[in-house]
């Protein structure tokens, strides 16, 4: 479900949060589905429970999960978030294309790089 890259420069909680966010938005974790307990996920990933708690807090702040006292954390219905995330993606993509063009990279080269990466 979640893989930690210890060579990644991002903090561990951010890696956990980003991956869970992706799974929730894509519907892999269904609305109202329970997330693993903080302790269980920490053991599974071999990380400190405080790191998992920080990731869950970040997701709760974004409105992607909610907590029920004594029961755990659950995914929200994130179906309305996907269109916004796509809009943000295409905005970032436009900026990236403009930066590439400013560096003399042609759109053909960009498309070639995309095709080579996937």
N, CA, C and O of each residue as an XYZ file, in Angstrom:
472
protein
N       0.829     -1.194      0.000
C       0.000      0.000      0.000
C       0.870      1.255      0.000
O       0.687      2.145     -0.829
N       1.814      1.318      0.930
C       2.682      2.492      1.041
C       4.128      2.024      1.083
O       4.476      1.109      1.830
N       4.952      2.653      0.283
C       6.385      2.383      0.312
C       7.104      3.650      0.746
O       6.812      4.743      0.261
N       8.035      3.491      1.652
C       8.842      4.605      2.133
C      10.184      4.565      1.415
O      10.823      3.516      1.327
N      10.600      5.710      0.907
C      11.912      5.828      0.277
C      12.789      6.637      1.222
O      12.652      7.856      1.329
N      13.682      5.948      1.899
C      14.517      6.617      2.896
C      15.566      7.519      2.258
O      16.238      8.277      2.958
N      15.715      7.446      0.930
C      16.633      8.350      0.229
C      15.925      9.628     -0.222
O      16.572     10.609     -0.591
N      14.598      9.607     -0.188
C      13.800     10.776     -0.565
C      14.092     11.898      0.425
O      14.172     11.668      1.632
N      14.249     13.105     -0.092
C      14.566     14.249      0.766
C      13.349     14.753      1.551
O      13.494     15.483      2.531
N      12.150     14.355      1.109
C      10.943     14.781      1.818
C      10.843     14.072      3.169
O      11.285     12.931      3.308
N      10.266     14.745      4.158
C      10.072     14.092      5.456
C       9.207     12.834      5.309
O       8.368     12.750      4.412
N       9.419     11.872      6.186
C       8.672     10.612      6.122
C       7.168     10.838      6.237
O       6.387     10.213      5.518
N       6.757     11.737      7.146
C       5.318     11.964      7.312
C       4.692     12.480      6.020
O       3.541     12.173      5.712
N       5.461     13.266      5.269
C       4.967     13.812      4.007
C       4.822     12.703      2.965
O       3.857     12.690      2.201
N       5.771     11.780      2.933
C       5.670     10.648      2.011
C       4.431      9.812      2.330
O       3.689      9.424      1.427
N       4.211      9.540      3.610
C       3.049      8.758      4.031
C       1.769      9.511      3.687
O       0.838      8.933      3.127
N       1.722     10.783      4.016
C       0.550     11.611      3.754
C       0.250     11.687      2.258
O      -0.901     11.534      1.849
N       1.273     11.922      1.444
C       1.077     12.031     -0.004
C       0.534     10.735     -0.596
O      -0.366     10.761     -1.435
N       1.080      9.603     -0.161
C       0.642      8.312     -0.697
C      -0.793      8.008     -0.275
O      -1.594      7.550     -1.089
N      -1.121      8.258      0.984
C      -2.493      8.032      1.433
C      -3.461      8.966      0.720
O      -4.566      8.561      0.361
N      -3.049     10.217      0.511
C      -3.886     11.171     -0.219
C      -4.189     10.639     -1.613
O      -5.332     10.682     -2.067
N      -3.171     10.141     -2.282
C      -3.354      9.578     -3.627
C      -4.336      8.406     -3.595
O      -5.225      8.322     -4.442
N      -4.185      7.514     -2.636
C      -5.066      6.346     -2.534
C      -6.506      6.747     -2.235
O      -7.440      6.131     -2.748
N      -6.691      7.766     -1.416
C      -8.039      8.234     -1.084
C      -8.675      8.909     -2.293
O      -9.830      8.638     -2.620
N      -7.933      9.783     -2.955
C      -8.481     10.512     -4.101
C      -8.829      9.564     -5.243
O      -9.844      9.744     -5.915
N      -7.988      8.555     -5.463
C      -8.241      7.593     -6.539
C      -9.325      6.581     -6.182
O      -9.753      5.803     -7.035
N      -9.770      6.585     -4.931
C     -10.825      5.673     -4.512
C     -10.337      4.293     -4.116
O     -11.145      3.400     -3.862
N      -9.021      4.105     -4.058
C      -8.478      2.822     -3.605
C      -8.866      2.601     -2.146
O      -9.213      1.491     -1.741
N      -8.803      3.669     -1.373
C      -9.357      3.655     -0.016
C     -10.734      4.302     -0.136
O     -10.846      5.497     -0.410
N     -11.761      3.516      0.067
C     -13.137      3.965     -0.158
C     -13.592      4.953      0.915
O     -13.063      4.961      2.026
N     -14.583      5.792      0.570
C     -15.141      6.697      1.573
C     -15.630      5.916      2.797
O     -16.263      4.868      2.674
N     -15.325      6.444      3.951
C     -15.699      5.860      5.247
C     -14.966      4.565      5.580
O     -15.285      3.908      6.571
N     -13.981      4.195      4.754
C     -13.167      3.016      5.058
C     -12.146      3.384      6.134
O     -11.558      4.465      6.111
N     -11.953      2.471      7.065
C     -10.996      2.707      8.148
C      -9.573      2.628      7.622
O      -9.225      1.735      6.849
N      -8.761      3.577      8.056
C      -7.333      3.520      7.777
C      -6.689      2.627      8.832
O      -7.266      2.411      9.897
N      -5.498      2.108      8.544
C      -4.816      1.327      9.580
C      -4.598      2.193     10.818
O      -4.453      3.411     10.716
N      -4.576      1.563     11.968
C      -4.297      2.324     13.185
C      -2.900      2.917     13.085
O      -2.053      2.427     12.339
N      -2.677      3.971     13.842
C      -1.365      4.626     13.844
C      -0.283      3.606     14.172
O       0.745      3.541     13.499
N      -0.517      2.824     15.192
C       0.477      1.843     15.624
C       0.707      0.775     14.546
O       1.851      0.424     14.257
N      -0.374      0.261     13.955
C      -0.244     -0.790     12.940
C       0.526     -0.293     11.719
O       1.391     -0.998     11.201
N       0.213      0.920     11.260
C       0.907      1.452     10.090
C       2.368      1.741     10.414
O       3.248      1.526      9.580
N       2.623      2.224     11.615
C       4.007      2.490     12.026
C       4.822      1.199     12.036
O       5.967      1.180     11.585
N       4.237      0.131     12.546
C       4.930     -1.164     12.571
C       5.150     -1.666     11.148
O       6.238     -2.131     10.809
N       4.103     -1.568     10.310
C       4.200     -2.027      8.921
C       5.307     -1.298      8.164
O       6.029     -1.911      7.378
N       5.442      0.005      8.397
C       6.420      0.814      7.670
C       7.757      0.928      8.400
O       8.706      1.513      7.877
N       7.830      0.376      9.594
C       9.042      0.468     10.432
C       9.437      1.919     10.688
O      10.599      2.302     10.550
N       8.436      2.716     11.065
C       8.688      4.119     11.398
C       8.043      4.430     12.744
O       7.276      3.628     13.276
N       8.357      5.587     13.279
C       7.847      6.019     14.571
C       6.344      6.310     14.474
O       5.906      6.924     13.501
N       5.549      5.883     15.460
C       4.116      6.192     15.448
C       3.826      7.696     15.378
O       2.810      8.099     14.811
N       4.702      8.525     15.945
C       4.497      9.977     15.865
C       4.539     10.466     14.424
O       3.868     11.439     14.078
N       5.324      9.797     13.583
C       5.405     10.157     12.166
C       4.077      9.868     11.477
O       3.586     10.684     10.697
N       3.500      8.710     11.767
C       2.195      8.353     11.195
C       1.132      9.312     11.712
O       0.276      9.761     10.949
N       1.179      9.628     12.996
C       0.203     10.557     13.577
C       0.280     11.917     12.894
O      -0.748     12.547     12.645
N       1.484     12.366     12.593
C       1.665     13.654     11.914
C       1.089     13.594     10.497
O       0.483     14.560     10.034
N       1.274     12.467      9.812
C       0.709     12.292      8.470
C      -0.817     12.311      8.532
O      -1.466     12.951      7.704
N      -1.389     11.610      9.511
C      -2.841     11.590      9.666
C      -3.375     12.988      9.986
O      -4.430     13.379      9.488
N      -2.656     13.731     10.806
C      -3.080     15.097     11.142
C      -3.085     15.977      9.893
O      -3.987     16.794      9.711
N      -2.083     15.812      9.039
C      -2.022     16.589      7.793
C      -3.196     16.234      6.887
O      -3.786     17.116      6.261
N      -3.537     14.956      6.813
C      -4.667     14.525      5.984
C      -5.992     15.026      6.550
O      -6.895     15.393      5.799
N      -6.103     15.040      7.868
C      -7.325     15.540      8.498
C      -7.475     17.037      8.244
O      -8.581     17.526      8.010
N      -6.368     17.755      8.291
C      -6.403     19.193      8.025
C      -6.842     19.470      6.583
O      -7.506     20.473      6.320
N      -6.475     18.591      5.655
C      -6.870     18.741      4.250
C      -8.301     18.270      4.005
O      -8.830     18.445      2.907
N      -8.925     17.678      5.012
C     -10.292     17.196      4.859
C     -10.389     15.852      4.167
O     -11.454     15.490      3.667
N      -9.295     15.105      4.130
C      -9.295     13.812      3.451
C      -9.607     12.646      4.379
O     -10.003     11.574      3.922
N      -9.429     12.851      5.673
C      -9.798     11.830      6.646
C     -10.485     12.507      7.826
O     -10.378     13.717      8.023
N     -11.189     11.697      8.601
C     -11.778     12.193      9.843
C     -11.540     11.148     10.926
O     -11.397      9.959     10.640
N     -11.499     11.600     12.152
C     -11.241     10.710     13.284
C     -12.505     10.530     14.108
O     -13.287     11.461     14.297
N     -12.683      9.320     14.586
C     -13.768      9.009     15.510
C     -13.108      8.519     16.790
O     -12.377      7.529     16.786
N     -13.369      9.213     17.866
C     -12.734      8.897     19.141
C     -12.956      7.428     19.513
O     -14.088      6.948     19.558
N     -11.867      6.740     19.773
C     -11.930      5.345     20.164
C     -12.121      4.368     19.026
O     -12.072      3.157     19.243
N     -12.340      4.861     17.810
C     -12.592      3.971     16.664
C     -11.493      4.044     15.619
O     -11.209      3.048     14.955
N     -10.864      5.219     15.460
C      -9.792      5.345     14.483
C     -10.032      6.450     13.477
O     -10.852      7.343     13.687
N      -9.294      6.368     12.375
C      -9.383      7.370     11.306
C     -10.011      6.734     10.075
O      -9.777      5.564      9.771
N     -10.816      7.530      9.371
C     -11.570      7.035      8.230
C     -11.434      8.001      7.057
O     -11.291      9.209      7.246
N     -11.479      7.455      5.849
C     -11.382      8.274      4.641
C     -12.690      9.022      4.409
O     -13.772      8.498      4.675
N     -12.579     10.239      3.917
C     -13.771     10.998      3.531
C     -14.085     10.703      2.069
O     -13.313     10.030      1.386
N     -15.206     11.205      1.597
C     -15.537     11.096      0.179
C     -14.773     12.190     -0.541
O     -15.115     13.369     -0.439
N     -13.746     11.802     -1.263
C     -12.852     12.766     -1.908
C     -13.148     12.932     -3.394
O     -12.329     13.486     -4.127
N     -14.311     12.459     -3.849
C     -14.608     12.518     -5.281
C     -14.633     13.944     -5.817
O     -14.348     14.168     -6.993
N     -14.971     14.910     -4.968
C     -14.998     16.300     -5.416
C     -13.607     16.928     -5.442
O     -13.434     18.019     -5.986
N     -12.618     16.259     -4.863
C     -11.258     16.795     -4.818
C     -10.495     16.509     -6.107
O      -9.643     17.301     -6.510
N     -10.796     15.379     -6.760
C     -10.063     14.994     -7.970
C     -10.109     16.062     -9.063
O      -9.064     16.367     -9.638
N     -11.269     16.645     -9.378
C     -11.260     17.698    -10.409
C     -10.359     18.880    -10.047
O      -9.696     19.437    -10.923
N     -10.328     19.266     -8.788
C      -9.466     20.365     -8.351
C      -7.999     19.980     -8.490
O      -7.183     20.790     -8.930
N      -7.658     18.749     -8.118
C      -6.274     18.283     -8.238
C      -5.845     18.255     -9.705
O      -4.707     18.601    -10.025
N      -6.745     17.848    -10.591
C      -6.434     17.831    -12.027
C      -6.207     19.256    -12.538
O      -5.303     19.500    -13.337
N      -7.031     20.187    -12.073
C      -6.876     21.584    -12.468
C      -5.518     22.112    -12.016
O      -4.825     22.788    -12.776
N      -5.140     21.802    -10.775
C      -3.829     22.216    -10.265
C      -2.709     21.598    -11.092
O      -1.729     22.268    -11.417
N      -2.855     20.316    -11.431
C      -1.842     19.624    -12.221
C      -1.632     20.319    -13.560
O      -0.496     20.589    -13.950
N      -2.721     20.610    -14.263
C      -2.586     21.229    -15.575
C      -2.046     22.652    -15.482
O      -1.368     23.118    -16.397
N      -2.340     23.344    -14.387
C      -1.739     24.659    -14.168
C      -0.235     24.556    -13.995
O       0.522     25.343    -14.564
N       0.195     23.572    -13.199
C       1.630     23.351    -12.998
C       2.295     22.901    -14.293
O       3.423     23.294    -14.591
N       1.587     22.074    -15.059
C       2.133     21.598    -16.331
C       2.350     22.761    -17.297
O       3.368     22.825    -17.985
N       1.392     23.670    -17.342
C       1.523     24.836    -18.215
C       2.759     25.650    -17.838
O       3.523     26.076    -18.704
N       2.945     25.860    -16.529
C       4.127     26.601    -16.066
C       5.412     25.870    -16.434
O       6.396     26.500    -16.820
N       5.408     24.565    -16.317
C       6.590     23.768    -16.640
C       6.908     23.845    -18.131
O       8.071     23.964    -18.516
N       5.884     23.778    -18.961
C       6.088     23.902    -20.412
C       6.664     25.274    -20.738
O       7.584     25.387    -21.548
N       6.131     26.305    -20.116
C       6.640     27.661    -20.354
C       8.100     27.784    -19.925
O       8.897     28.424    -20.611
N       8.455     27.172    -18.787
C       9.854     27.194    -18.339
C      10.744     26.455    -19.329
O      11.847     26.906    -19.638
N      10.266     25.323    -19.822
C      11.033     24.561    -20.803
C      11.247     25.350    -22.074
O      12.353     25.379    -22.615
N      10.199     25.988    -22.551
C      10.318     26.795    -23.771
C      11.289     27.950    -23.573
O      12.030     28.304    -24.490
N      11.289     28.537    -22.381
C      12.224     29.630    -22.092
C      13.671     29.139    -22.128
O      14.594     29.915    -22.379
N      13.857     27.845    -21.873
C      15.194     27.251    -21.921
C      15.535     26.696    -23.303
O      16.606     26.126    -23.510
N      14.613     26.871    -24.240
C      14.857     26.407    -25.599
C      14.451     24.966    -25.856
O      14.803     24.399    -26.890
N      13.718     24.370    -24.932
C      13.246     22.998    -25.117
C      11.983     23.050    -25.974
O      11.042     23.778    -25.658
N      11.968     22.278    -27.054
C      10.795     22.270    -27.933
C       9.713     21.366    -27.349
O       9.990     20.492    -26.527
N       8.490     21.589    -27.784
C       7.389     20.740    -27.322
C       7.599     19.300    -27.785
O       7.224     18.357    -27.089
N       8.193     19.139    -28.952
C       8.491     17.796    -29.458
C       9.454     17.082    -28.504
O       9.284     15.895    -28.226
N      10.457     17.797    -28.008
C      11.403     17.212    -27.048
C      10.693     16.866    -25.737
O      10.970     15.834    -25.126
N       9.778     17.736    -25.315
C       9.036     17.476    -24.082
C       8.189     16.219    -24.226
O       8.173     15.369    -23.336
N       7.491     16.104    -25.340
C       6.647     14.929    -25.576
C       7.504     13.674    -25.650
O       7.119     12.623    -25.139
N       8.667     13.785    -26.289
C       9.589     12.655    -26.344
C      10.030     12.224    -24.955
O      10.111     11.030    -24.667
N      10.317     13.194    -24.096
C      10.731     12.881    -22.727
C       9.597     12.211    -21.952
O       9.830     11.297    -21.161
N       8.372     12.673    -22.186
C       7.216     12.060    -21.525
C       7.059     10.620    -21.992
O       6.850      9.721    -21.177
N       7.157     10.398    -23.290
C       7.018      9.046    -23.834
C       8.122      8.118    -23.345
O       7.878      6.933    -23.113
N       9.328      8.641    -23.186
C      10.457      7.828    -22.720
C      10.320      7.450    -21.250
O      10.847      6.423    -20.821
N       9.612      8.278    -20.474
C       9.529      8.039    -19.030
C       8.448      7.039    -18.655
O       8.453      6.526    -17.536
N       7.542      6.756    -19.542
C       6.425      5.936    -19.130
C       6.256      4.708    -19.880
O       5.334      3.940    -19.607
